[in-house]
């Protein structure tokens, strides 16, 4: 039978902070050194730069360098990525008109990647985490634009969007 005035086990007392002493307020740990914070964004940037350098050096307009799109080969329909390598090759060589003509969505993706990289690098330098939390409306809008692009580029009226 429990004693009067005693309701359950005694509360835990931290030996580092004896009873009667207030504990120090919580302070977040310091951010890692700048070199370590920049490792991930600069690694991603180096990977993208290497991929663009390869596509810039090995022309996708010449047959035999890259595999053929299976959707185009077996159905005759352009997938969302069709023309992406030709677009990247033209982009690397500074021909923005040819890059847009090969795959306009890919060029939009290059721009979005560049904006994200600047955002990531600035946050890393400042020691802040990167959190992407797009709203469902934004995701639906981007998905809708992507779907319309995929359909229109396969229609006669959208021949300008075909690679």
N, C-alpha and C positions, 0 to 999 in steps of 0.2 A: 504494500500500500504506500503510495507516495506521501511524502511529508507535506504538511500544510505550508502553502506559500511557494512550494517548489513544483514547477510545471515542466517536466522533462529534463533532459541532460543539461549540464552547465554549458554556456556559450564558449566557443573556441577563443582562446586568447593567443595572439601571435607573439612568440617569444621575442621577436625583433622589435615589437612595439608593445611594451608592457602596458597594462591597464592604466588608464588615466592620461596617457599620452596620445595626442591626435596623430594619426598617420599623415605622411606627406601627401599632398594632392597628386593625382595621377599626371605624369608627364609622358607624352609619347616618346618612343625611342628616337634618337636622331636618325636622319636619313642616311643611307649608305653613301660612301664616297662618290663623287661625280663620275669617275671612270666606270664604276660598277653600274651606276644608274643609266649611263649612256650605252652600255654594252648591248642591250636588246634592241633599242631603236636603230643604232648604227649597224648592227648585224642584219636587221631586216632591210635596211637601206642598201647595204653592201650586196645582199642577195638579189634584190631587185635590179641594182645596177649591173651585176654580173649577167643576169638574164637578159637585160636590154642590150648589153654589150655583145652577147652571143648572137642574139637575133639581128643586131645591127651588122655583125660581121658575116653571118651565114644567111644569104638572101633567101627568104621563103618563096619568092617569085620563081625561083629555079626548081624544077621538079626533082624529087629524090632526096631532098635535105630533111624534110619533115613528113610525118605520116599524114595521110589524107583523112579528112573528117569523115567518120563512119556514117553519120546521119546524111551528109551531102552525097556520099558515095552510093548509099543504098536507097535513099528516098528522093534525092534531088532537092531537098529542102535545106536552107541555110539555118544552122544552129546559131545561138547568140554569140558564139565565139568565132564563127566563120569570118575570116579576114583579120582576125586579131593579130596573127603573126605579121601579116603584111602591113597592118596598121602600126605595129611596134617598130618594124623596120623603117617605114617612112618617117615615123616620129623621131627615131634616133638620127636619121639623116636630115632632119629639119623641114621635111615636106609635110606641113600640117594639113594641107588640102588633100593630099593622097592618103594620109592617115585617117582623116575623117571619112573619106570615100570608102576606105576598106572596112572600117568598123567604127562608127561614131560612138557607140556605147563604150568601146574599149578606150577611146580617147577621153571620154567622160570619167572612166575608171582611173586613168592615169592622173587626171586632175584631182580626183577625190583622194587618191593615194598620196599625192604630193601635199595636199592640205592636211591630211591625217598625220603625215610624217612631221610636218612643221609643228603641229599641235603636240605630238608625242615628244619631240625633242625639247620643246619649250617646257613642257611639264616635267620631263626628266631633269633638265638643268635646274629647275626650281625645287626639285625634290618632292613633287606632287604625284600622286597616282593617276593613272589614266583609266577613266571609267567611261565606257560608251553605253549609253542607255537610251537608244532611239525609241521614240514613241511608236505605238502600233500604227498610227496614222501615217507616219513617215515611212515605215516599212511597207505598208500597203501601197503607198504612192510610188515608191521606188520599184516595187514588184510589178505594179500596174504599168509603169512606163516601160519596164523591161519586157513584159509580155506583149505590149502593143508593138514595140520595136521588133520583137521576134516574128510576129504575125505580118506586120506591114512590109518588112523587108522581103518576104516571100510572095507578095502580091505584085501584079504588074504595075499598079500605081506606085508602089514603093521601090521601084527598080533602082532609084538613086541610093537607097540604103543597102543594096546588095553589094557584096564585095566584087 
